[in-house]
């Protein structure tokens, strides 16, 4: 396993941060982009790897790759429209750890030869696909790193739903990268929960005032969920404050919503249910078992019926002094809830290191009615 693949396969959601000056779909992005500055900034911000465009159509050159290599130790992906072994040799000599293979540009025989040549040179290969047929081809070729691009290269349109469907169906013994269309933490989380090991982020970073800071923001954890929402204006405030998940209680509760409300694309919607799973239009379901007519304290977070996180909603410090220690010992993704608010969420994060924190009642002016200042304070304290 090469160092590029190894970096992407590490626990948690990895990121390939991209350096490109322009895009055929968006035009000029950052004409003055300097790999000598961006590559180390990305490394400090937590990038698993850095992608460097070396094709002139993106304003890139091989010197950009050499500059990134001289300035950082992070694994580098050489990105261009490669077809030959000579180009792979050039990538290797310029400091690349991996190269891009666009499956749409090569037939299976050419792709197999490309992969064999790369492996012989000690390069990993990110095999980029755009639809189910290409993904099946990549799997059959034995590609170890599967890229699923949300962008249609013919129309340049983004289709995240199709991308997530392909990501979720990819074999788990491969490294899977969700490419394009990631501009918020929630979109990264959606790819993560679908099964992506990493996301490739390009234009969003290139448009940011500080690309390194933007990458750190997109990768930061815990995620933040505001639950018990019943009004559109409260959803809007939660989104504006920077919350990642909007929770709608569809079980019997003083804060029950008649139906999930629309959320902006910067958020994922979560239906909270007790007892039985039912069809909902939300991205995720937070499910609790029913115990003696009441909901159990612990639950699970489901994506398309599959458990993707544990929900820990237990008595807090005034009732159970060991709660934080027990929560910290749970493996995997933990959505931490139960008594969290602006006053204690920072301490809880420090003690438990959860994947997501969740608050509802503590953010209310009345049941189902959010106090907007407390919502903002909670998100700020959590992030």
PyMOL commands that set and color helices and strands:
alter all, ss='L'
color gray80, all
select helices_A, chain A and resi 3-8+35-45+56-58+62-71+85-94+103-105+108-121+132-140+160-169+185-194+203-207+211-219+232-241+323-328+345-352+361-363+372-382
alter helices_A, ss='H'
color red, helices_A
select strands_A, chain A and resi 14-19+22-23+27-28+49-53+75-79+98-102+124-129+145-149+175-179+198-201+223-226+245-249+268-274+284-291+294-303+306-313+334-337+356-359+364-366+369-370
alter strands_A, ss='S'
color yellow, strands_A
deselect
rebuild
show_as cartoon
